[in-house]
Amino acid sequence: MDNPEPAGAQLGNVNVEARDTDSFSDDSGYDEGYLSTASIASSIFDYEEENGRTYHAFQRDKKYALPNDEQEQERMDITYHALRLTLEEKHWHCPLQSPRHVLDVGTGTGIWAIDVADDNPSAQVVGIDLSPIQPTAVPPNLEFQIMDADEEWDFTTKFDFVHTRLMNGFSIKSWDHFYSEASNSLQPGGWVENQEFDLAFGSDDGTMRPDGAVQRWEDLWNEGVGKFGLTGRCYPEQMKQKMEAAGFINCAIKAFKIPVGPWPKDARLRQAGLLYLVGLLEGVSGLSVRTFTMGLGWSVEEMEVLLMEVKREWKKKSIHSYTPLYIVYGQKPLDASS
């Protein structure tokens, strides 16, 4: 859908790459060969299994909407590379310099934390997640912990930087709680930064149909995650206000668009769009299955019929869609209590 621009976070247009009509016709799609080349305590390991997918076993009463199996891990890593290209190869966008202690909340496969630890060998990096799916061979300045970010944080170390990425709609039930815990865990002068999707696909040129399969899936998915007490929508101005209410200063919003498919003129965004499309095609079933079956009461078969149409629409070269991506960051005051 075409989205209203939130105040203070304007989304600029992304130019479409010019193609010859024979190879880029309205009804053609990205072929499978082209897409495939783009894929680049004991109880907590006793994963729950539903509909052929596995889910975390830590705090079993907390039903997390996403699986944690190998297919989902691949989607997360592909999406990470798509986001890194979209975000201009930067690990963070706040004015943070030479961090000594970094916390990655919702680390997933740990790929962001690993890259940050590699690029900042003098920093100590901690990644936390509900699932122990991170590799064991990691930089010596990195450690992973199993932890629920919705609970009270209990760190002996004070951090210079607290980071999240793609937690909205999946993990964080209360941003008020998150910012309170982040503030308590930061050194005075430290920064918190959220890098979050707004699950509201749009197009600047009207090529995404408001009555199409993607729009229907988006609406249903957002309804389904609501059953888990979450939302797939990202409202950066509200996040900034909550950040400020928690005592953070120098708060700011940056807005980006991550294209669905290699339709932009810009080479970097074209590669980002290709990777993002591959991640969506490979991961949409995992994104949907618990949300649709447990949240909405659908059968897996009903869901898969809809997803076939969604994938077909995403692959159409004539549709120049994107997902909004927002960065919201703020600083703990230097005169705040540590």
C-alpha positions as semicolon CSV with decimal commas, in nm:
position;residue;x (nm);y (nm);z (nm)
1;M;0,000;0,000;0,000
2;D;0,104;0,360;-0,042
3;N;0,201;0,482;0,304
4;P;0,169;0,826;0,464
5;E;0,507;0,972;0,551
6;P;0,566;0,996;0,928
7;A;0,674;1,339;1,042
8;G;1,048;1,374;1,079
9;A;1,127;1,058;0,883
10;Q;1,069;1,120;0,515
11;L;1,112;0,828;0,276
12;G;1,271;0,938;-0,050
13;N;1,183;0,780;-0,383
14;V;1,389;0,493;-0,524
15;N;1,443;0,513;-0,899
16;V;1,347;0,214;-1,113
17;E;1,615;0,065;-1,337
18;A;1,533;0,107;-1,706
19;R;1,487;-0,229;-1,885
20;D;1,405;-0,335;-2,234
21;T;1,039;-0,434;-2,256
22;D;1,111;-0,788;-2,380
23;S;1,313;-0,874;-2,070
24;F;1,111;-0,664;-1,826
25;S;0,751;-0,703;-1,937
26;D;0,457;-0,628;-1,711
27;D;0,366;-0,995;-1,658
28;S;0,713;-1,150;-1,639
29;G;0,877;-1,264;-1,316
30;Y;1,229;-1,316;-1,183
31;D;1,322;-1,671;-1,284
32;E;1,419;-1,930;-1,022
33;G;1,777;-1,969;-1,147
34;Y;1,839;-1,598;-1,112
35;L;1,698;-1,593;-0,761
36;S;1,877;-1,905;-0,638
37;T;2,217;-1,758;-0,716
38;A;2,150;-1,477;-0,465
39;S;2,124;-1,707;-0,160
40;I;2,422;-1,663;-0,022
41;A;2,136;-2,600;2,934
42;S;2,009;-2,913;2,754
43;S;1,637;-2,823;2,797
44;I;1,669;-2,511;2,585
45;F;1,783;-2,726;2,291
46;D;1,468;-2,939;2,315
47;Y;1,289;-2,729;2,055
48;E;0,914;-2,733;2,009
49;E;0,795;-2,862;1,671
50;E;0,483;-2,744;1,491
51;N;0,382;-2,798;1,130
52;G;0,730;-2,917;1,038
53;R;0,905;-2,612;1,189
54;T;1,093;-2,580;1,520
55;Y;1,061;-2,302;1,780
56;H;1,259;-2,197;2,085
57;A;1,219;-2,398;2,406
58;F;1,324;-2,122;2,648
59;Q;1,016;-2,008;2,844
60;R;0,776;-2,237;2,660
61;D;0,474;-2,037;2,771
62;K;0,597;-1,746;2,559
63;K;0,487;-1,827;2,206
64;Y;0,728;-1,662;1,963
65;A;0,590;-1,618;1,612
66;L;0,906;-1,716;1,421
67;P;1,074;-2,057;1,394
68;N;1,442;-2,107;1,475
69;D;1,532;-2,385;1,232
70;E;1,796;-2,386;0,958
71;Q;1,561;-2,245;0,695
72;E;1,473;-1,950;0,918
73;Q;1,837;-1,893;1,007
74;E;1,920;-1,871;0,637
75;R;1,641;-1,617;0,588
76;M;1,776;-1,407;0,876
77;D;2,128;-1,405;0,734
78;I;2,012;-1,319;0,381
79;T;1,799;-1,036;0,520
80;Y;2,096;-0,913;0,724
81;H;2,305;-0,872;0,408
82;A;2,015;-0,698;0,231
83;L;1,982;-0,456;0,522
84;R;2,354;-0,392;0,541
85;L;2,355;-0,285;0,176
86;T;2,046;-0,069;0,231
87;L;2,206;0,094;0,536
88;E;2,522;0,186;0,345
89;E;2,737;-0,086;0,507
90;K;2,712;0,082;0,849
91;H;2,667;-0,120;1,169
92;W;2,497;0,178;1,334
93;H;2,388;0,530;1,243
94;C;2,402;0,707;1,579
95;P;2,718;0,916;1,646
96;L;2,884;0,635;1,841
97;Q;3,263;0,618;1,834
98;S;3,499;0,345;1,956
99;P;3,255;0,148;2,173
100;R;3,403;-0,067;2,450
101;H;3,094;-0,265;2,551
102;V;2,818;-0,349;2,300
103;L;2,487;-0,531;2,359
104;D;2,294;-0,685;2,068
105;V;1,936;-0,759;2,176
106;G;1,767;-1,032;1,972
107;T;2,094;-1,139;1,812
108;G;1,941;-1,427;1,613
109;T;2,221;-1,611;1,433
110;G;2,465;-1,358;1,579
111;I;2,575;-1,232;1,239
112;W;2,559;-0,859;1,330
113;A;2,737;-0,918;1,661
114;I;3,009;-1,123;1,489
115;D;3,072;-0,850;1,232
116;V;3,082;-0,581;1,502
117;A;3,323;-0,788;1,713
118;D;3,547;-0,849;1,412
119;D;3,549;-0,481;1,315
120;N;3,598;-0,359;1,675
121;P;3,851;-0,599;1,832
122;S;3,895;-0,379;2,141
123;A;3,521;-0,391;2,219
124;Q;3,347;-0,659;2,424
125;V;3,026;-0,765;2,249
126;V;2,734;-0,954;2,405
127;G;2,446;-1,097;2,201
128;I;2,125;-1,217;2,366
129;D;1,840;-1,423;2,222
130;L;1,570;-1,673;2,315
131;S;1,726;-1,942;2,095
132;P;2,080;-2,089;2,117
133;I;2,129;-2,093;1,739
134;Q;2,452;-1,891;1,730
135;P;2,781;-2,046;1,613
136;T;3,044;-2,157;1,864
137;A;3,342;-2,041;1,658
138;V;3,323;-1,666;1,718
139;P;3,568;-1,380;1,781
140;P;3,726;-1,392;2,130
141;N;3,563;-1,062;2,224
142;L;3,209;-1,194;2,169
143;E;2,978;-1,398;2,390
144;F;2,617;-1,511;2,352
145;Q;2,358;-1,550;2,628
146;I;2,008;-1,697;2,635
147;M;1,777;-1,428;2,768
148;D;1,429;-1,280;2,722
149;A;1,450;-0,907;2,652
150;D;1,091;-0,863;2,774
151;E;1,204;-0,959;3,124
152;E;1,430;-0,764;3,362
153;W;1,788;-0,728;3,237
154;D;2,058;-0,828;3,482
155;F;2,401;-0,732;3,350
156;T;2,702;-0,656;3,568
157;T;2,859;-0,464;3,280
158;K;2,739;-0,121;3,170
159;F;2,727;-0,085;2,793
160;D;2,822;0,197;2,556
161;F;2,576;0,078;2,293
162;V;2,250;-0,121;2,291
163;H;2,131;-0,236;1,948
164;T;1,823;-0,407;1,806
165;R;1,733;-0,503;1,454
166;L;1,399;-0,640;1,330
167;M;1,252;-0,698;1,675
168;N;0,930;-0,508;1,602
169;G;0,648;-0,753;1,534
170;F;0,849;-1,049;1,657
171;S;0,983;-0,998;2,008
172;I;0,943;-0,666;2,188
173;K;0,601;-0,641;2,352
174;S;0,671;-0,313;2,532
175;W;0,910;-0,049;2,402
176;D;0,858;0,142;2,728
177;H;1,003;-0,156;2,915
178;F;1,280;-0,194;2,659
179;Y;1,395;0,169;2,686
180;S;1,382;0,155;3,065
181;E;1,602;-0,156;3,071
182;A;1,833;-0,013;2,804
183;S;1,879;0,306;3,005
184;N;1,957;0,107;3,319
185;S;2,213;-0,099;3,127
186;L;2,393;0,192;2,958
187;Q;2,682;0,404;3,075
188;P;2,609;0,779;3,087
189;G;2,666;0,902;2,732
190;G;2,586;0,560;2,584
191;W;2,355;0,511;2,287
192;V;2,055;0,292;2,205
193;E;1,958;0,228;1,843
194;N;1,663;0,039;1,693
195;Q;1,667;-0,067;1,327
196;E;1,314;-0,179;1,250
197;F;1,092;-0,271;0,955
198;D;0,746;-0,128;0,915
199;L;0,559;-0,425;0,770
200;A;0,362;-0,210;0,529
201;F;0,471;-0,280;0,171
202;G;0,438;0,020;-0,057
203;S;0,527;0,156;-0,400
204;D;0,599;0,508;-0,517
205;D;0,465;0,454;-0,868
206;G;0,139;0,279;-0,783
207;T;0,252;-0,057;-0,920
208;M;0,163;-0,240;-0,599
209;R;-0,209;-0,316;-0,607
210;P;-0,412;-0,233;-0,295
211;D;-0,631;-0,539;-0,367
212;G;-0,338;-0,772;-0,437
213;A;-0,219;-1,084;-0,257
214;V;0,071;-0,909;-0,083
215;Q;-0,161;-0,648;0,066
216;R;-0,399;-0,920;0,184
217;W;-0,113;-1,119;0,340
218;E;0,022;-0,804;0,507
219;D;-0,315;-0,720;0,663
220;L;-0,369;-1,077;0,783
221;W;-0,014;-1,110;0,917
222;N;-0,046;-0,790;1,118
223;E;-0,379;-0,914;1,254
224;G;-0,222;-1,248;1,344
225;V;0,080;-1,112;1,531
226;G;-0,164;-0,896;1,725
227;K;-0,289;-1,219;1,882
228;F;0,060;-1,256;2,033
229;G;0,046;-0,905;2,179
230;L;0,274;-0,768;1,906
231;T;0,250;-0,545;1,601
232;G;0,430;-0,558;1,269
233;R;0,384;-0,187;1,219
234;C;0,667;0,048;1,312
235;Y;0,576;0,400;1,425
236;P;0,912;0,575;1,457
237;E;0,773;0,897;1,604
238;Q;0,609;0,698;1,883
239;M;0,932;0,508;1,945
240;K;1,122;0,837;1,962
241;Q;0,868;0,975;2,210
242;K;0,899;0,664;2,427
243;M;1,277;0,694;2,408
244;E;1,260;1,056;2,524
245;A;1,014;0,965;2,800
246;A;1,273;0,717;2,929
247;G;1,520;1,005;2,962
248;F;1,718;0,973;2,639
249;I;1,839;1,288;2,462
250;N;1,967;1,368;2,111
251;C;1,702;1,133;1,973
252;A;1,664;1,110;1,596
253;I;1,495;0,911;1,319
254;K;1,638;0,801;0,986
255;A;1,421;0,649;0,713
256;F;1,516;0,402;0,440
257;K;1,340;0,184;0,185
258;I;1,446;-0,174;0,120
259;P;1,329;-0,273;-0,230
260;V;1,157;-0,603;-0,303
261;G;1,348;-0,728;-0,606
262;P;1,631;-0,587;-0,821
263;W;1,431;-0,305;-0,976
264;P;1,621;0,009;-0,853
265;K;1,870;0,189;-1,078
266;D;2,124;0,216;-0,797
267;A;2,353;-0,091;-0,803
268;R;2,376;-0,118;-0,425
269;L;1,999;-0,104;-0,378
270;R;1,950;-0,340;-0,672
271;Q;2,163;-0,603;-0,496
272;A;1,986;-0,533;-0,166
273;G;1,649;-0,581;-0,335
274;L;1,754;-0,911;-0,488
275;L;1,872;-1,046;-0,153
276;Y;1,562;-0,922;0,026
277;L;1,339;-1,087;-0,234
278;V;1,522;-1,419;-0,196
279;G;1,485;-1,396;0,182
280;L;1,113;-1,327;0,151
281;L;1,054;-1,612;-0,093
282;E;1,247;-1,859;0,119
283;G;1,118;-1,736;0,453
284;V;0,757;-1,624;0,410
285;S;0,623;-1,965;0,512
286;G;0,818;-1,951;0,839
287;L;0,710;-1,591;0,891
288;S;0,348;-1,695;0,846
289;V;0,282;-2,046;0,974
290;R;0,244;-1,990;1,350
291;T;0,085;-1,648;1,296
292;F;-0,179;-1,786;1,058
293;T;-0,245;-2,123;1,227
294;M;-0,225;-2,027;1,594
295;G;-0,315;-1,660;1,558
296;L;-0,584;-1,672;1,290
297;G;-0,699;-2,035;1,298
298;W;-0,607;-2,108;0,935
299;S;-0,501;-2,449;0,811
300;V;-0,150;-2,483;0,668
301;E;-0,306;-2,572;0,332
302;E;-0,515;-2,252;0,325
303;M;-0,208;-2,048;0,416
304;E;0,006;-2,207;0,144
305;V;-0,254;-2,125;-0,123
306;L;-0,234;-1,757;-0,027
307;L;0,147;-1,767;-0,010
308;M;0,166;-1,901;-0,366
309;E;-0,010;-1,585;-0,483
310;V;0,205;-1,365;-0,260
311;K;0,528;-1,511;-0,400
312;R;0,403;-1,476;-0,756
313;E;0,328;-1,109;-0,693
314;W;0,664;-1,040;-0,526
315;K;0,844;-1,188;-0,828
316;K;0,668;-0,967;-1,084
317;K;0,916;-0,730;-1,243
318;S;0,642;-0,477;-1,309
319;I;0,583;-0,421;-0,937
320;H;0,831;-0,182;-0,773
321;S;0,753;-0,238;-0,407
322;Y;0,956;-0,183;-0,094
323;T;0,940;-0,213;0,284
324;P;1,001;0,098;0,497
325;L;1,292;0,066;0,738
326;Y;1,342;0,309;1,025
327;I;1,634;0,377;1,254
328;V;1,554;0,541;1,587
329;Y;1,837;0,628;1,825
330;G;1,903;0,826;2,140
331;Q;2,169;0,895;2,401
332;K;2,168;0,850;2,777
333;P;2,259;1,190;2,927
334;L;2,618;1,231;3,042
335;D;2,497;1,356;3,380
336;A;2,263;1,058;3,430
337;S;2,327;0,811;3,708
338;S;2,515;0,501;3,592
